[in-house]
């Protein structure tokens, strides 16, 4: 009986995965999400670099003004 339940879960998972891949191919959410994440990471790094460069000596002295 447990094997039958496991098989149902596996088949449902495969069907759901296939359906979501088809939906994503039509809508293109993955591509958009990846582009936005790359942009956000670059901006996050830029902000951190600016903060590090222009923050006070009290904060930078601990790190020797380096990462």
HELIX and SHEET records of a PDB file:
HELIX    1   1 UNK A    2  UNK A   27  1                                  26    
HELIX    2   2 UNK A   29  UNK A   54  1                                  26    
HELIX    3   3 UNK A   57  UNK A   60  1                                   4    
END                                                                             
